[in-house]
Amino acid sequence: MKIIYSSENKIYCFNNENKALTEIPCGKIIKYRDTVRSIRQRKEWKSSGSGAEFMGMYSADNVDPELLPAKITGLGICGDELVYAVNLENVGSVYHRSFDPADDAEGLVRASNDFVFGAFDIKDGRLAVSMGANSSFLHIAVMDMQGHYDEYTDGDTAEEYPCWSKTKNGIYFSTAGYARDQYGMVSATGPSSIAFLDLNTKTMSEIIADDTYDFLHPHEDKQGDLYYIRQPYGGEKPKSGITFKDVIMFPYRLIKGLFGFLNFFTTIFGGESLKSDRDQFDNTKTKERSKKDIIIEGNIINAEKLNKINKTSDDNNSGIMPLSRVLIKRSPDGSEEIIKKGVLDFNLTDSGEIIFSNGRYIAKINEDGSEARITKAALAVNIIIK
């Protein structure tokens, strides 16, 4: 079994048999950044040294090409090829390529300045794909590998994570509506529900909805069981307000902040730090800088804090996602079962296994409910299985 996923906008393939991890180059992003780098080099005399002073140009052309906005939004398999969607600034593209990292040939499915792409699912050479004018207004379409498409939904909604049904001719997806104020501006986003698009009748019906929850990432197995992620509406936010601990720690934090300011002042203007050399360079006393908060589908994630919280649970494969974000299995009779807590993304194998990520690892849930860690993977999403 091979698990393909994207992590921090790079594509990886993990071979579970020989435990080998390889990166599959995303040619569109590489070529885009190489082009920007080449343009930057040609204009370098304008943006550095005396040339910059003469032209009055400084930092605009000095942006690191590796930091330019590029996002891999979807992965899929069509025959023996990998299909990926990528958004570069306001340009959306879908490409196909070999799984062999050494083969850099890529074919274009569709590219446009008018819309971007979200996630997609492939069945019989057709993509159930979310696409729209921007990432906030995505709608469901069906596209072939030549780039021809039919759009089936529209309106003031965000429709994402389409997935082909295994038992019917239709598509499951998540949908959330927008509310507008008196000036026509979007003022709020409603909770995400799961809907089903029947391609025989061209009608859409809401399957799962609750005003207190978001329902995301639907997948159906061959038995008609529907799997999806449920989280508190809008994601779990950090608790606000002043706690008793904040009151107790206030004097310490005040003194620490004052000392930090004085240390900075004496270092800059006096050339000497208030700290001893031993304190400055003794790594055993230097704490790691906390990771910045990241936002994942409405969840404000501080990886360091959530990792500590989740490690206190009985889960040996704890990650960085809130435990309130759970993977649900819903049977055709409507009964629900919580399969796993703290899930970032997941997919199903044909044999009934669940491959999931929790922000730190990719792991497997077997049919008997037992778990096995597969590999480390930071923020692995768009999981597909080959």
Secondary structure, DSSP 8 states (H G I E B T S, - for coil): -EEEEEETTEEEEEETTTTEEEEE--HHHHHHHHHHHHHHHHTHHHHSHHHHHHHT--SGGG--GGGS-EEEEEEEEETTEEEEEEEETTEEEEEEEES-TT---EEEEEEESS-EEEEEEEETTEEEEEEESSTTSEEEEEEETTS-EEE---SSEEEEEEEE-SSSSEEEEEEEEEEE-TTS-EEEE---EEEEEETTTTEEEEEE--TTEEEEEEEE-TTS-EEEEEEETT------S--HHHHHHHHHHHHHHHHHHHHHHHHHHHSS-SS-HHHHH-GGG--------EEETTEEE-HHHHHHHHHTSS-TT--SS-TTSEEEEE-TTS-EEEEEES-SEEEE-TTS-EEEE-SSEEEEE-TTS-EEEEEE-TT-EEEEE-
